[in-house]
Amino acid sequence: MTSQCLNEYYLTKKQKMKNIHNLFLRLTVCLFSITLLAGCSINKLAIKAVSDALTGSGSSDVFTGDPDPALVGDALPFAIKMYEALLAQNPDHQGLILTTGSLFVMYANAFVQTPAEMLPPSRYNDKINELKRAKDLYLRGADILYSGLDKKYPGFSGAYRAGKIDSYMAKTVKADVPYLYWAAAGVLSAYSLDSFNMDLGVRVPELKAMIERAYALDPDFNSGALDDFFIIFYSSLPESLGGDKSLVDEHFNMAVEKSRGLSASPYVSYAKSVCIPAQDYAGFKEKLEAAIAINPDDDPSIRLMNVLSIKKARYLLDNASSFFITLDSDTPDNGDWPEWDYGDE
């Protein structure tokens, strides 16, 4: 290589390094400027506008209406962290509080707890770790939702321990129902994964009061979601904590009626919470086959949850011998069960 070529090569390399340096300098300046602007009114207005747009009417349909669970499962962690970042900049935005908190609870249930419960025995340690992760995510979501209720009603989160839960419930209005529902669902789901946790156990009456108040304010919330909640609540808990098996069938029928028979979730909830403990295989099979017969496209607003519920129903049917002692087990001795799959059938 000639001297002239060498000079040109090093000059070109030097220019590229200078360009890279300038690029990093500009990025640093931009990041520093954003930090400085965090307290400025213009930036706050921009953040509020973005927050309003991302939590407005129909925004949740981006997730709940999607037919591809794998796509949603991959996208939700990023979405949750984005909402958290916005919430850090705009901590009083009730839409962000509700969306962020409820997404934590939904993600923990659909994409952490459910697949963990379906891991084969050979992956026991993985199952335990994932269920602990699900519990932590449930509580993170619930804490965010409680913070929203505290902002509306100062002292709300400590009302039960202070013996004032009834007076606080009386203050709540219909607009509070989503907060009450998702907060209660988050804490109760965490307790179901750690039933020896006394700190969570003593809160069950509080959760019952929240859901009962939500039901009184808006019994048709989310097309029977509260009735679906009560199927699990009343059938799973002892009477000393508010359980009441005599009310389960009533709420199951109401959940089916309010969803116009288009939601698979009540059937799966009943099969798991009622039929398995009662060792009623005929009822178990009937309910799960009814869930599988539902067409997710008949109600686009809950398409994703129906796809997930139907997959869960198929999984439960395929592994019925694991839940019913009267059935012959075809499970291999090595415990290599078919694992939960979010992909296409």
N, C-alpha and C positions, 0 to 999 in steps of 0.2 A: 504494500500500500504506500503511495507517494506521500510526501510531506504535506502537500496541499490537501489530499484526501483525508489525511489524519486530522488536519486542522478543521476541515469541514465537519468531520464526524464528531469531534469533541465539542465544536461550537453548537452543532445540532443537539447533542446530548445535553449540553449545558442549558440550551434554550428550553428543552423539554422539562428538565428539572426545575427551571425557573417557573414554567407554566404550572407545574404541579404544585410548587410552593405557593404561587399566587392563588391557585384554586383553594388550597387548604386555608389560606389566609382569609379569603372571602367567606368560606364556610364558617370559620371561627367568628368572624365579624357578624355574620347573620345570626348565628346561635346566640352570641352575646347580646345582639340587638333584641332578639326575641325575649331573652331573659329580662332585659331592661324594660321592655314594653309590657311585661306581664301585669304590671300594676296600672297601666295606662287605660283610660276610659275607652279609647278606640279599640284597643285589643280586647277589652272586656266585652264590648258590644259585638265584636266579631266572634268571640268564643260563645257568647249567648246565642247568636244567630245559628251557629253550627250546632250547638246543643239542642236548640229548638227543632232544627231540621232533622236531626238524628233520632229524636224522641217523639216526633209528632205522630199524628194519626196515620196508621198503616205502616209505620216503620218496623214493627215487630213481624209483619207478614214476610219480610225478606228472609227471616229464619223459619218461622212456623209454617209458611206456605210452600217451602221448598221440598221437592220430592226426593232429594239426594242427601241422606243422612251423613255420608262420608264427607261431602262438600261442606255441610254445615258444621260438622264436628271439627274439620280442619280450620274453618274460618272463625269459629267462636272464640278461641283463645286470643287471637289478635283483636277481635272486636271488643272483647271484655277489657283488655288492657288499654285500648283506645278510649273507651268510655271512662275507665278509671283516670286516665290522664286528663280528660276533659273535666271530670268531676273534681280533680285536685285544683283546677283553675277556677271552677265554678261550683263550690261546695254546697250552695243553697239551691241549686237547680233541681226541683223536685222530679222533673222528667228524667234527668240523668241518674238520680238516686234510685228511682223505681226501675229503670232499664238496667242499670249496672247490677243492682242487687238481684233482680229476677233472672238475669242471664247467668249469674254465678250458680243459682239454685238449679236452673234448667240444665246447664252444662254438667253439673255434678251428678244429676240424676241420669240423664240420657247418655252421657259419654264417658262417665267415670264409674259410677256405682253399677249400672246395669251390665256393662261388659265385664266388670270385675266379678260380679256374682256368677257369671257364666264361664269363668275360667275352670279348666279341669283340675282335679285334685293334685295332679303332678305340679301345678303352679300355685300351690297354697300360699307361699310367701309373697308372690306377686299379688295375689288376691287380697291378702291382709294389708299390704302397702297401699294398694289402690283404694280400698275401702276407707282407710285412714285419710287418704287424700280427699276422697269424696266428702267425708265428714268435715274436714277443714274448709273445703270450698263452700259447703252448705252454710257454715257458720260465718264465713266472710260475707256471703251474700246477705244473710239475715242481719248481721251487724250494720251493713249499709242501709238496709230497709228500716231498721229500728232508728237509725240516725235521722232518717226522713220524718218518721213519726215524732221523734223528739223535737225536731225543728218546728213541727206543726203544733205539738202539744208538749211543751217543756216538762220533763220529768216522766214521760211515758214509759221509758225503758225500765224505770225503777218502781212503777206504779204497783205492780203485783206484790213485790216484797214489802212495800209500804202499806199494803192493805187498801189501796185506792183504785184497784183495777176497774171496778164497776163505774166509778165516777169518770174515769178516763174513757172507758168504752162509750159512755153516754155522750161524750163530746164528738166522737167520730161521725163522719158523714159518708155518703155513698162514694165520693171520690177517694176515700181512704181504703176502700175494699181491696184493691190490688196490693197495697202495702201490707194489710193485715193478712191476706191470703199467702203471699210469697214469704213473708217473715215467719209466719207460723209453719209453713211447709218446710222452710229451711231448717228451723230448729228441731222440729219433730223428726225430720229425715236424719239429722245428725244424731238425735237420741236413739233412733232405731238401729243405728250402726254402733252405738256404744251405750247399751241399756243399763250398764252398771255405773254410768256417770251420774252421780247424785246432783251435780250442779244443773244438768240438763233435765233430770227427772223431776225435780221440784218445780220446773217451769211448765209442766204439762197442763195444769189447770189454767195457767195464763194463756197458753196456746188455744185451749178449748174455748176460753172466753173470747179470744180474738176471732176465731172462726165462727162461733155462734153469732157474734155481733156482725161479722161480714155477711152471714147468711140472712140476718134480719134486715140488713140494709139493701142487699142485692142478691136475692136467692137464685137469680138466673145468671149470675156472673160467669162469663166464659162458657156459656151453654152447658151448665151443669158441673163445672169444675169443683164447686164446693161440695156438691153431693158425692162426687167421686172421692174427694178428700175424706168425707165422713164414712164411706165404705171401709176405707183402710183404718181410720181412727177408731170407729166404734167396734170393729171386729178384732183389732189387734191388741187393744189395751184392756187391762183388767178393770172391773167396775170401780175399784178404788181410785183409779186414775181417770175415770170418765168413760170407759168403754161401755157399750150397751149393744149387745148382739141383736136385740129385738128391733133396733132401728135400721139395721143394715139393709134389709130387703127394700124397705121404703125408700132409702136414699139411692139404692141401685136403680129402682124403677124410675125415680125422678131424674137421675143422671141420663138414663136412656131416653126418657121423654124429652128433656130439655135439649139434648143434642140431636133430637129427631132420629135417633138410632144410627147416626152417622159417625159416632165416636167409638173406637175400639177400646179405649182406655177403661171404661167401667167394667167391661167384660173381663179384661185381664186382671183388674184390681180384685174383682169378686172371686175369680178362679184362684188367685194366689192367697188372698186374705181369708176367704171363707171355705172354699172347697178343699184346699190342701190340709188345713188344720182339722177339718171334719172328716178327712179321708174319703171324700165324696168324689170318686173318679168320674162317675157319670155326669155330675154337674160340672166338674172341671172341664171335661171334654166338650160338653154342650156350650159352655160359655166361651171357650177358646175358639171353637169352630165358628161361633157367631161373630167373634172378633175378626177372624180371618176372612169371612165372607164380605166384610165391609170394603167398599171401593174408596180408597183415599182421595180420589179426584172428585168425589161427590160433595166434599166440603173443603175447598182449597185453603181456607183459613187455618185448618188444623191438619193439613196434608202430612207435614213432617211427623207430627205426633202419632198419626194413624199408621204411617209406614213403620215407625219404631215399635208401636204397640203390636202390630200384626207380626212383625219379625219376632218379637218377644213371645207372642202366642204360639207361633210355630216352634220356637225353641222349647218352650215348656211342654208342648205336646210330644215333641221328639224325645224328651228326657223325662217323661211322666214316671217311669219306673224309679227315678231318683227321689220322687216325692210321695209315692204310694207304696206301702209295704205289701199290699195284696197283689201287686203286679210283678211278673217275672222280669228280672233285670237283664238287659242285653249289653250292659256297660262292660267293656273289656276290663280285665283284672288290672291292667296297667294304668287305668284311669284316663286314657286318651279320649276324652269326650270331644264331640264337635264343638268348636268354639264359636262365640258370638261373632257374626259377620255383618258389618254395616253396608257392604257392597250390594250389588244387584243379585237377585236370585239366580 
